[in-house]
Amino acid sequence: MIIIDHGMVVAQGSPGDLMSATSSDHLLFGATPNLDCAGLSATIGSHVSETSHGEYRVEAQPTPALVAAVTSWLAAQNIQLTDLRAERQRLDDVFRRLTDSSKPTDSNNSTDSSSS
């Protein structure tokens, strides 16, 4: 499989290779909209973003320690958790991440797995 963005090959390899070359798992949770993502990120040591109104994504492996840290932070802020789930990245997530034109591109970041 080859992923092309703006006429340039940005990644190449089997679907499994492409998915394992980037962070694949993350924690998703629902809570009050407009949380202090920077504060939560600083507390847990992982990037947190609000992906849609009241829906959040933590860019880290969803370990028991991470789940405990997120829920402890929410409890300390007296914020009710409405949803919590771990999710594996899908191939379309990899494609979007590699072809997101809003991020600076670095041609040295392409994954070349031509031995597959």
Contacts in CASP RR format, 6 or more apart in sequence:
PFRMAT RR
TARGET T0000
AUTHOR 0000-0000-0000
METHOD contacts of the structure
MODEL  1
MIIIDHGMVVAQGSPGDLMSATSSDHLLFGATPNLDCAGLSATIGSHVSE
TSHGEYRVEAQPTPALVAAVTSWLAAQNIQLTDLRAERQRLDDVFRRLTD
SSKPTDSNNSTDSSSS
1 12 0 8 1.000
1 13 0 8 1.000
1 14 0 8 1.000
1 15 0 8 1.000
1 18 0 8 1.000
2 9 0 8 1.000
2 11 0 8 1.000
2 12 0 8 1.000
2 13 0 8 1.000
3 9 0 8 1.000
3 10 0 8 1.000
3 11 0 8 1.000
3 12 0 8 1.000
3 18 0 8 1.000
3 94 0 8 1.000
3 95 0 8 1.000
3 98 0 8 1.000
3 99 0 8 1.000
4 10 0 8 1.000
5 98 0 8 1.000
5 99 0 8 1.000
5 101 0 8 1.000
5 105 0 8 1.000
6 101 0 8 1.000
8 107 0 8 1.000
9 110 0 8 1.000
10 98 0 8 1.000
10 99 0 8 1.000
10 105 0 8 1.000
10 107 0 8 1.000
10 109 0 8 1.000
10 110 0 8 1.000
11 18 0 8 1.000
11 21 0 8 1.000
11 94 0 8 1.000
11 98 0 8 1.000
11 110 0 8 1.000
11 111 0 8 1.000
12 110 0 8 1.000
12 111 0 8 1.000
12 112 0 8 1.000
12 113 0 8 1.000
12 114 0 8 1.000
13 111 0 8 1.000
13 112 0 8 1.000
13 113 0 8 1.000
13 114 0 8 1.000
13 116 0 8 1.000
14 113 0 8 1.000
14 116 0 8 1.000
15 91 0 8 1.000
17 111 0 8 1.000
17 113 0 8 1.000
17 116 0 8 1.000
18 91 0 8 1.000
18 94 0 8 1.000
18 111 0 8 1.000
18 113 0 8 1.000
19 89 0 8 1.000
19 90 0 8 1.000
19 91 0 8 1.000
19 94 0 8 1.000
21 111 0 8 1.000
21 113 0 8 1.000
22 89 0 8 1.000
22 94 0 8 1.000
22 97 0 8 1.000
23 59 0 8 1.000
23 60 0 8 1.000
23 89 0 8 1.000
24 88 0 8 1.000
24 89 0 8 1.000
25 60 0 8 1.000
25 61 0 8 1.000
25 62 0 8 1.000
25 86 0 8 1.000
25 87 0 8 1.000
25 88 0 8 1.000
25 89 0 8 1.000
26 57 0 8 1.000
26 58 0 8 1.000
26 59 0 8 1.000
26 60 0 8 1.000
26 62 0 8 1.000
26 86 0 8 1.000
26 87 0 8 1.000
26 89 0 8 1.000
27 57 0 8 1.000
27 58 0 8 1.000
27 60 0 8 1.000
27 62 0 8 1.000
27 66 0 8 1.000
27 67 0 8 1.000
27 70 0 8 1.000
27 84 0 8 1.000
27 85 0 8 1.000
27 86 0 8 1.000
27 87 0 8 1.000
28 51 0 8 1.000
28 55 0 8 1.000
28 56 0 8 1.000
28 57 0 8 1.000
28 58 0 8 1.000
28 83 0 8 1.000
28 84 0 8 1.000
28 85 0 8 1.000
28 86 0 8 1.000
28 87 0 8 1.000
29 55 0 8 1.000
29 56 0 8 1.000
29 58 0 8 1.000
29 70 0 8 1.000
29 81 0 8 1.000
29 82 0 8 1.000
29 83 0 8 1.000
29 84 0 8 1.000
29 85 0 8 1.000
30 54 0 8 1.000
30 55 0 8 1.000
30 56 0 8 1.000
30 81 0 8 1.000
30 82 0 8 1.000
30 83 0 8 1.000
30 84 0 8 1.000
31 54 0 8 1.000
31 56 0 8 1.000
31 74 0 8 1.000
31 79 0 8 1.000
31 80 0 8 1.000
31 81 0 8 1.000
31 82 0 8 1.000
32 54 0 8 1.000
32 79 0 8 1.000
32 80 0 8 1.000
33 50 0 8 1.000
33 53 0 8 1.000
33 54 0 8 1.000
34 50 0 8 1.000
34 54 0 8 1.000
35 48 0 8 1.000
35 50 0 8 1.000
35 54 0 8 1.000
35 56 0 8 1.000
35 77 0 8 1.000
35 79 0 8 1.000
36 77 0 8 1.000
37 48 0 8 1.000
37 49 0 8 1.000
37 50 0 8 1.000
37 56 0 8 1.000
40 48 0 8 1.000
40 70 0 8 1.000
40 73 0 8 1.000
41 47 0 8 1.000
41 48 0 8 1.000
43 69 0 8 1.000
43 73 0 8 1.000
44 58 0 8 1.000
44 60 0 8 1.000
44 66 0 8 1.000
44 69 0 8 1.000
44 70 0 8 1.000
44 73 0 8 1.000
45 60 0 8 1.000
46 58 0 8 1.000
46 59 0 8 1.000
46 60 0 8 1.000
46 66 0 8 1.000
47 58 0 8 1.000
47 59 0 8 1.000
47 60 0 8 1.000
48 56 0 8 1.000
48 57 0 8 1.000
48 58 0 8 1.000
48 59 0 8 1.000
49 56 0 8 1.000
49 57 0 8 1.000
49 59 0 8 1.000
50 56 0 8 1.000
51 57 0 8 1.000
55 83 0 8 1.000
58 66 0 8 1.000
58 70 0 8 1.000
60 66 0 8 1.000
62 86 0 8 1.000
67 84 0 8 1.000
71 81 0 8 1.000
71 84 0 8 1.000
74 80 0 8 1.000
74 81 0 8 1.000
END
